[in-house]
């Protein structure tokens, strides 16, 4: 059967997020709209006989950094090499939207790593997903924690700047202000030294990003967010290349439930990895 690869419509992108839920990826309740608003041209679909067969994100964050994620082929169409054709088309499409020397990132499950390596990507670090079962107990309030809504957004941007490849002003503001999310900042001596965002998902909550200047600050932010966990599971995707992030997860007796490899095509971004305790998403970077 002839396959057609084309730009993805917003209804098809929503179907892609529904498939992600069926795959057990546990997307956020607001992810579809947030991802679409980040880059409406950043999704591609493969169709067979006018039926959506698969899709994926090809997000252009800026001229120097893009991200490939949400790569899914519907189960009934697997085994026909549609995924390979779509993946190559997605990479070429994203490269055409970036500067020649730009970097592209992705998070690949272990079984797909050899395929991505054949496409020129190289492993950088492992991202591990941990689960924490929050309780209804309420620890003492931390006087250094305040809701992100009460903090000047420019301060959040300044802290975030070294932890992501380039400015992500519009996305970050929308991410922080998304419906039913809880964001906390750690303010000491009138300076923002850490922040975390917890968003509602199909199951429980996901925390990301979690950025802090010190491990103790990340610990206090996590404790504060856990107060709002309502007894539900909380998930965080933490990078291996920050040992303090792994220590944080161990100190709260979290359970590792998933893992993937962060890979890059091109030069890996120079980030302040010691401040990154939880990445924003595996789906769009």
Residue, then its C-alpha position, 0 to 999 in steps of 0.5 A: x500500500x502507498x504511504x504518504x508522509x505529510x505535515x500533521x494536522x492538529x486533530x492527528x496530533x491529538x490522536x498521536x497523544x492518545x496513542x502515547x497514552x495507550x503505549x503507557x507513556x502517561x502524557x500530561x493532560x495539557x500536553x497536546x495543546x502545549x506541544x502544538x503551540x510550541x511549534x505547529x509546524x513541528x509534527x509529521x504524519x504517515x498515512x495509508x489509504x487516507x488513514x493515519x498510520x503513524x507520526x512524530x514531533x520534529x520541534x524547532x526550538x530555535x535555529x540551532x536546536x531541534x528535537x525529535x520525539x513522540x515517534x509512534x506507528x499504530x500497531x496495525x501498521x507496524x512491520x511494514x517499514x513505515x516507521x523507518x521511512x517516516x523517521x528519515x523524512x522527519x530528520x530531513x524535514x527538521x534539518x531543513x528548518x535549522x541552521x547547517x551546524x545545528x544540533x538535534x536531540x532525541x530520547x531513544x528507548x534502548x532497542x531503538x538506539x542502534x537504529x538512531x546511531x545508524x542515522x548519525x545520532x550519538x549517545x550522551x547520557x541516560x534519562x531515568x524515570x522514577x516514581x514516588x508515591x506521595x502521601x497525605x502527610x503535610x510537613x512543615x512549610x518551607x519559608x523559602x518556597x513560593x508559588x511560581x505565579x508570584x515570581x517575576x517571570x524574568x527571574x525564571x528565565x534567567x535561571x533556566x537559561x543555562x539549562x536549555x539550548x537557547x531561549x524558550x520564552x514562550x513555551x516556558x511561560x505557557x508551561x508554567x501557566x498551564x491548567x491545574x499545574x503546581x509550580x514552586x520557586x526557591x527564593x533566598x535573599x531575594x534571589x530565585x535559586x531553583x524552581x520546579x513544575x508539577x503537571x497533571x497526567x493521566x496517572x498522577x503527576x510529572x515533575x519537570x523541569x526541576x532546576x536548582x543551584x544546589x542539591x539541598x534546594x532541589x530536595x526542598x523543592x521536591x518536598x514542597x511539590x510532594x505536599x500537593x501530590x494528593x497521595x498520587x504517584x509523582x514521576x520525574x525524568x532525571x539525567x545520569x550526568x548529574x549524580x546529585x539528581x540520582x542521589x535525590x531520587x534515592x534519598x526519597x526511595x523512588x522506584x525506577x520505572x523507565x529509562x532511555x538514552x538522550x542522543x544528539x546529532x551534532x555537537x551536544x549542547x553546553x549546559x549547566x548539567x549540575x543544575x538539572x535534576x529533572x528534564x522538562x519532557x522526553x517528548x519535545x525536549 
